[in-house]
């Protein structure tokens, strides 16, 4: 792990949840809240926090499933996926929004939000419901298509894999129609293309999507 551990307190219930945090070596240009996949605060999320810190941002990743299990972790096999799905069902969106808001309130401004898979959907919800979000990027958020009535208040960029078997084309098109002002990019990749070690990992797609993300954040300073 490259990041440090801290706790932040959610207003909705006063719960102190774990968070990964990483500070840049020089003065910050703002902050990024990094939102987890269904697997918890994994090495992938740690790596993404370190990447944004290396780009000059204070980074923080709140543990959105910590009430279910302290320092929640789910493996990427069948039992792990079942555990992760149960965690999604047991975690209501108002709680997620409050937890993300706790991270936003802790960090130097301006604050940006990004997320991967489940976190990609959470980033969409944060752009719609959290206060103090300057811009957001959403990576392969499958559930966004079910939540398009939550209109983002902050500028949003979207990233999907064209070969993502878990997100049908009509799902992506529904999001495109719901957010016509939001840049939406399709990559020659599958689901989880940013996660090193995934069978769908695609370094070229990851690097391009992250470059676009950093350029997007810089645009909204």
URFEN-V665292 format. One record per backbone hydrogen bond with DSSP energy under -1.0 kcal/mol. NH is the residue of the N-H (numbers start at 0). CO is the residue of the C=O. If there is no record, write none. Layout:
BEGIN
nh: (NH | NH)
co: (CO | CO)
END
This chain:
BEGIN
nh: (3 | 5 | 7 | 9 | 13 | 16 | 18 | 19 | 20 | 21 | 28 | 30 | 31 | 32 | 33 | 34 | 39 | 41 | 45 | 46 | 47 | 48 | 49 | 50 | 51 | 52 | 53 | 55 | 56 | 57 | 58 | 59 | 60 | 62 | 63 | 65 | 67 | 68 | 71 | 73 | 80 | 81 | 82 | 83 | 84 | 85 | 86 | 87 | 88 | 89 | 90 | 95 | 96 | 97 | 98 | 99 | 100 | 101 | 102 | 103 | 104 | 106 | 111 | 112 | 113 | 114 | 115 | 116 | 118 | 120 | 121 | 122 | 123 | 124 | 125 | 126 | 127 | 128 | 129 | 133 | 135 | 136 | 137 | 138 | 139 | 141 | 143 | 145 | 146 | 149 | 150 | 152 | 153 | 156 | 157 | 158 | 159 | 161 | 162 | 163 | 166 | 171 | 172 | 173 | 174 | 175 | 176 | 177 | 178 | 181 | 184 | 186 | 188 | 194 | 197 | 200 | 201 | 205 | 206 | 207 | 208 | 209 | 210 | 211 | 212 | 213 | 214 | 215 | 216 | 217 | 218 | 220)
co: (20 | 18 | 16 | 14 | 9 | 7 | 5 | 60 | 3 | 58 | 55 | 109 | 57 | 111 | 59 | 113 | 36 | 39 | 41 | 42 | 43 | 44 | 45 | 46 | 47 | 48 | 49 | 52 | 51 | 29 | 21 | 31 | 19 | 17 | 61 | 62 | 64 | 64 | 68 | 38 | 76 | 77 | 78 | 79 | 80 | 81 | 82 | 83 | 84 | 85 | 87 | 91 | 92 | 93 | 94 | 95 | 96 | 97 | 98 | 99 | 100 | 102 | 30 | 134 | 32 | 136 | 34 | 138 | 115 | 116 | 117 | 118 | 119 | 120 | 121 | 122 | 123 | 124 | 125 | 110 | 154 | 112 | 156 | 114 | 158 | 139 | 140 | 142 | 143 | 146 | 148 | 126 | 126 | 135 | 182 | 137 | 184 | 186 | 188 | 160 | 163 | 167 | 168 | 169 | 170 | 171 | 172 | 173 | 174 | 178 | 157 | 159 | 186 | 191 | 194 | 197 | 192 | 201 | 202 | 203 | 204 | 205 | 206 | 207 | 208 | 209 | 210 | 211 | 212 | 213 | 214 | 217)
END
